[in-house]
Amino acid sequence: GELSQMVRDVSLAGNILEVLSKIDGIGNDLEFHGGTCGKNGQQVPDMTGGPHARIRSVPVGGM
């Protein structure tokens, strides 16, 4: 493959332990974003985030 532009709305496929073992690069741009998750009027705080990562040989699908 070749590094080109960022893509959005993609999905990765595979066994999580195999995918994690294929990480061959991690950025130094660690960021977290807070938010809330809710159902039936109940809300709980949550966070998402992490650094950019490069994963070799993983199937990618999307638009």
Secondary structure, 3 states (H helix, E strand, C coil): CCCCCCCCCEEECCCHHHHHHCEEEECCCCCEEEEEEEECCEEEEEEEECCCEEECCCCEEEC
